[in-house]
């Protein structure tokens, strides 16, 4: 993926290294609401170390003997980190006393209570972060202060970070292959050498057609990849094999595709200098209201009141998260969003 433009263009970066140790990156999820104290779900606050959220979901599903779909979570948290987040487990007719304590070297349950609904994506107030950057010089603090002052005044571009696209930066490409029903392409991206040549023992074996060797070399923690590779090794077609990816993982790859297209639109607005403007047809959001959006009219686009609200960060333009329920931008803004989609080899009808 191309290097994105920066909001603080012209200010030197701090340099340094992130995530040298798990404790260098701490995340605390801020809940949208407390547990209700009753209902068919167990809500728990869990700390994990060096695990992805989806890996942890699999561990919890096996511990509580439920399908992964019975585990609810508000968002995905970084793998190379220490993170705390809320989850729900649907166990109708049972309480926490009906299950043994979870014993896992990388997961700790901090508290448990009953709840009356499944926790779903986006059901969080936000996340708190504590991030250590190692190997920086003292004068880097000045550059950091300058960059933060720019962000405070102009706002932070809400770009999806690199972790959304996986270790090799190709989750969005797998998502595109799935959307286009290109099963062989999806399998090759998931299991073989990456388009940029990244490889390991398992991916190298897959490239030579040694599926048994690839499976043997694949880490046990790569559960979704192992399911797909095992199906191929047993003679299943790529279409049947990629179905073993799993509902949760498939949805995540689709989300990565949405995120990549969103980032492309965001980066283009940064390059053109239109991130702080609203044009006719733009879909704008009202900050402080979780779901309030509106399409900017011709009158609103040219009003001083609109310019003032933008300057105060009361409202902002939005970007596309393509899907069947997305609110479409209109006019030139809509054309720009559709053009970004087409650069990914997709049309609105594909989605």
C-alpha positions in Angstrom: 0.0 0.0 0.0 1.3 3.5 -0.8 2.7 5.8 1.8 -0.2 8.0 2.9 0.1 11.8 3.1 0.4 13.3 6.6 -1.8 15.9 8.2 1.4 17.5 9.6 3.2 17.6 6.2 6.5 19.5 6.6 7.0 18.6 10.2 9.8 16.0 10.7 8.7 12.7 12.1 9.9 11.5 15.5 11.5 8.3 14.2 11.8 5.4 16.7 10.3 2.0 16.9 6.8 0.9 17.9 5.7 -2.4 19.5 9.2 -3.7 20.4 7.6 -5.4 23.4 3.9 -6.2 24.1 3.8 -3.8 27.0 4.8 -0.9 24.6 1.3 -0.8 23.2 -1.6 -0.8 25.8 -5.3 -0.6 24.8 -8.3 -0.1 27.1 -11.7 -0.4 25.5 -14.2 2.2 26.9 -17.7 0.6 27.1 -20.8 2.1 25.6 -22.9 0.8 28.5 -22.4 -1.4 31.6 -23.7 -5.0 31.9 -27.4 -5.2 32.7 -26.9 -7.8 35.4 -29.4 -10.2 33.9 -30.1 -12.1 30.7 -28.8 -15.0 28.6 -25.3 -13.6 28.0 -22.2 -13.4 30.1 -20.4 -10.1 29.7 -16.7 -10.2 30.6 -13.8 -7.8 30.6 -10.7 -9.6 29.3 -7.1 -8.8 29.0 -5.1 -10.5 26.3 -1.4 -10.5 25.4 0.1 -11.2 22.0 -3.2 -12.6 20.6 -5.6 -11.3 18.0 -9.2 -10.7 19.0 -10.3 -13.5 16.6 -7.9 -16.0 18.1 -9.2 -15.1 21.6 -12.8 -15.5 20.3 -11.9 -19.1 19.2 -10.4 -19.8 22.7 -13.5 -18.6 24.5 -15.8 -20.4 22.1 -14.1 -23.7 22.9 -14.0 -23.0 26.6 -17.7 -22.3 26.8 -18.6 -24.9 24.2 -20.4 -22.5 21.9 -20.0 -21.6 18.3 -17.8 -18.6 17.5 -20.9 -16.7 16.4 -22.2 -16.8 20.1 -19.2 -14.6 21.1 -19.9 -10.9 20.8 -17.3 -8.1 20.7 -17.3 -4.4 20.0 -14.1 -4.2 18.1 -10.9 -5.8 17.1 -7.8 -5.1 19.1 -4.1 -5.2 18.2 -2.2 -8.5 18.4 1.2 -7.3 19.3 0.0 -5.5 22.4 -1.6 -5.8 25.8 -5.3 -5.0 25.3 -8.4 -5.0 27.4 -11.9 -5.4 26.0 -15.5 -6.5 26.6 -17.0 -9.6 25.2 -20.3 -11.4 25.6 -21.0 -15.2 25.5 -24.5 -16.5 24.7 -25.1 -19.3 27.2 -28.9 -19.4 27.7 -29.9 -21.0 31.0 -26.4 -21.0 32.4 -24.3 -18.7 34.6 -20.6 -18.3 35.2 -20.8 -20.9 38.0 -21.6 -23.6 35.4 -18.1 -23.2 33.8 -14.6 -23.8 35.0 -12.2 -20.9 35.3 -10.5 -20.1 32.1 -6.8 -21.1 32.2 -4.8 -19.6 29.4 -1.3 -18.1 29.4 -2.3 -15.1 27.3 -5.8 -14.4 28.4 -7.0 -13.2 31.8 -10.7 -12.6 32.7 -10.9 -9.5 34.9 -14.6 -9.6 35.7 -17.8 -11.3 34.6 -21.5 -10.3 34.9 -24.8 -11.2 33.2 -26.1 -9.2 30.3 -29.2 -9.2 28.2 -27.9 -8.8 24.6 -25.0 -9.7 22.4 -22.2 -7.2 22.1 -21.8 -6.1 18.5 -19.3 -4.2 16.4 -19.3 -0.5 17.2 -20.9 -0.9 20.6 -18.1 1.0 22.4 -17.5 4.6 23.4 -13.9 4.4 22.2 -10.4 3.1 23.1 -7.7 4.5 25.4 -4.1 4.0 24.3 -0.8 4.2 26.0 2.0 3.9 23.4 5.7 3.8 24.0 8.1 4.8 21.1 11.6 3.6 21.7 14.8 4.9 20.2 13.9 8.6 19.8 16.1 11.6 20.3 15.2 14.3 22.8 14.5 16.9 20.1 11.9 14.6 18.7 9.6 15.8 21.5 9.5 19.2 19.7 8.4 17.7 16.4 5.8 15.6 18.2 4.5 18.7 19.9 4.3 20.6 16.6 2.4 17.7 15.0 0.0 17.4 17.8 -0.8 21.1 17.7 -1.7 20.8 14.0 -3.9 17.8 14.7 -5.6 19.5 17.6 -6.4 22.5 15.4 -7.4 20.7 12.2 -8.6 17.3 13.4 -7.2 13.8 13.0 -7.8 12.0 9.6 -9.6 8.9 10.6 -7.5 6.5 8.6 -7.6 2.7 9.1 -4.2 1.6 10.4 -1.9 -1.0 8.9 -3.0 -3.7 11.4 -6.4 -3.8 9.6 -4.5 -5.3 6.5 -2.7 -8.0 8.3 1.0 -9.0 8.7 1.6 -8.9 5.0 -0.7 -6.0 4.1 -3.0 -8.1 1.8 -6.2 -8.7 3.8 -8.0 -6.2 1.5 -6.8 -8.2 -1.6 -8.2 -11.4 -0.1 -11.4 -9.5 0.5 -11.6 -8.3 -3.1 -11.0 -11.9 -4.4 -13.8 -13.1 -2.1 -16.2 -10.4 -3.4 -15.4 -11.3 -7.0 -15.8 -15.0 -6.3 -12.2 -15.6 -7.3 -11.6 -18.7 -5.0 -8.2 -19.7 -6.4 -6.9 -16.1 -6.1 -8.2 -15.9 -2.5 -6.5 -19.2 -1.6 -3.2 -18.2 -3.3 -3.2 -14.9 -1.4 -4.1 -16.5 1.9 -1.6 -19.3 1.7 1.1 -18.6 -0.9 3.9 -16.0 -1.3 2.5 -12.5 -1.3 2.4 -10.1 -4.3 5.5 -8.3 -2.8 7.4 -11.6 -2.4 6.9 -12.2 1.4 7.2 -15.8 2.2 8.0 -18.4 4.9 8.4 -22.2 4.9 4.6 -22.8 4.6 4.0 -20.3 1.8 7.0 -21.6 -0.1 5.8 -25.2 0.2 2.3 -24.1 -1.0 3.9 -22.4 -4.0 5.5 -25.7 -5.1 2.3 -27.6 -4.6 3.4 -29.4 -1.5 0.2 -28.9 0.5 1.0 -31.5 3.1 4.4 -29.8 3.8 2.7 -26.4 3.8 0.2 -27.6 6.4 3.0 -29.1 8.6 4.9 -25.8 8.5 1.9 -23.6 9.2 1.7 -22.5 12.9 -1.0 -24.0 15.0 -2.2 -20.5 15.8 -3.1 -19.8 12.1 -6.4 -21.6 12.6 -8.3 -20.2 9.6 -5.4 -20.8 7.2 -5.1 -24.3 8.5 -8.8 -25.1 7.8 -8.5 -23.8 4.2 -5.1 -25.6 3.6 -6.4 -28.8 5.1 -9.4 -28.8 2.8 -7.1 -28.3 -0.3 -4.8 -31.1 0.9 -7.8 -33.4 1.1 -8.7 -32.7 -2.6 -11.4 -30.1 -2.1 -11.8 -27.4 -4.8 -10.6 -23.9 -4.1 -14.2 -22.8 -3.9 -15.0 -25.4 -1.3 -11.7 -24.8 0.5 -12.1 -21.0 0.9 -15.5 -21.6 2.4 -13.6 -23.1 5.4 -12.1 -19.6 6.1 -15.1 -19.1 8.4 -17.8 -16.5 8.7 -15.9 -14.2 11.1 -12.6 -14.2 9.1 -14.5 -13.7 5.8 -16.3 -10.7 7.2 -12.9 -9.3 8.4 -11.4 -9.6 5.0 -14.4 -7.8 3.5 -14.0 -5.1 6.2 -10.3 -4.8 5.2 -11.4 -4.2 1.6 -13.9 -1.5 2.7 -11.1 0.1 4.8 -8.6 0.2 1.9 -11.1 2.0 -0.3 -12.0 4.4 2.5 -8.3 5.1 3.0 -7.8 5.8 -0.7 -10.6 8.4 -0.7 -9.2 10.0 2.5 -5.7 10.1 1.1 -6.9 11.7 -2.1 -8.7 14.4 -0.1 -5.6 15.1 1.9 -3.5 15.4 -1.4 -6.1 17.8 -2.9 -6.5 19.8 0.3 -10.3 19.1 0.5 -10.4 17.3 3.9 -11.5 20.5 5.6 -14.2 21.4 3.1 -17.7 20.3 2.3 -18.9 20.3 -1.3 -22.4 19.8 -2.6 -23.2 16.1 -2.5 -20.7 15.3 0.3 -22.1 13.1 3.1 -21.2 14.9 6.3 -21.3 13.7 9.9 -22.2 15.6 13.1 -19.7 14.9 15.8 -21.1 13.9 19.2 -24.1 12.2 17.4 -23.2 8.6 16.6 -25.5 8.2 13.6 -26.4 11.7 12.3 -25.3 12.3 8.8 -26.6 14.5 6.0 -26.0 15.2 2.3 -24.6 18.7 1.8 -26.9 20.9 -0.3 -25.7 23.6 -2.7 -26.8 26.3 -0.2 -25.0 24.6 2.7 -21.8 24.1 0.8 -21.4 27.9 0.3 -22.6 29.1 3.7 -20.4 30.8 6.3 -22.2 28.9 9.0 -21.0 25.6 7.4 -17.5 26.9 7.2 -17.6 27.9 10.9 -18.9 24.5 11.9 -16.1 22.8 10.0 -13.5 25.0 11.6 -14.8 24.1 15.0 -14.8 20.4 14.2 -18.5 20.3 14.8 -19.0 18.5 11.4 -16.7 16.7 9.0 -16.9 15.0 5.6 -17.2 11.3 5.6 -15.8 8.6 3.4 -17.4 5.5 1.8 -17.7 2.2 3.6 -19.1 0.4 0.6 -22.0 -2.0 1.2 -25.7 -2.4 0.6 -26.7 0.1 3.3 -24.1 2.8 2.7 -25.4 6.3 2.2 -24.2 7.4 -1.2 -22.6 10.7 -1.8 -23.9 12.7 -4.7 -22.5 14.8 -7.6 -18.8 15.2 -7.9 -18.2 13.7 -4.4 -20.1 10.5 -5.4 -18.2 10.3 -8.7 -14.9 10.5 -6.8 -15.9 7.7 -4.4 -17.1 5.5 -7.3 -13.8 6.2 -9.1 -11.9 5.0 -6.0 -14.0 1.8 -6.0 -13.2 1.2 -9.7 -9.5 1.6 -9.1 -9.8 -1.5 -6.9 -11.4 -3.4 -9.9 -14.9 -3.2 -8.4 -18.3 -1.6 -9.1 -21.1 -0.8 -6.8 -23.0 -3.7 -8.2 -20.3 -6.1 -7.0 -21.0 -5.0 -3.5 
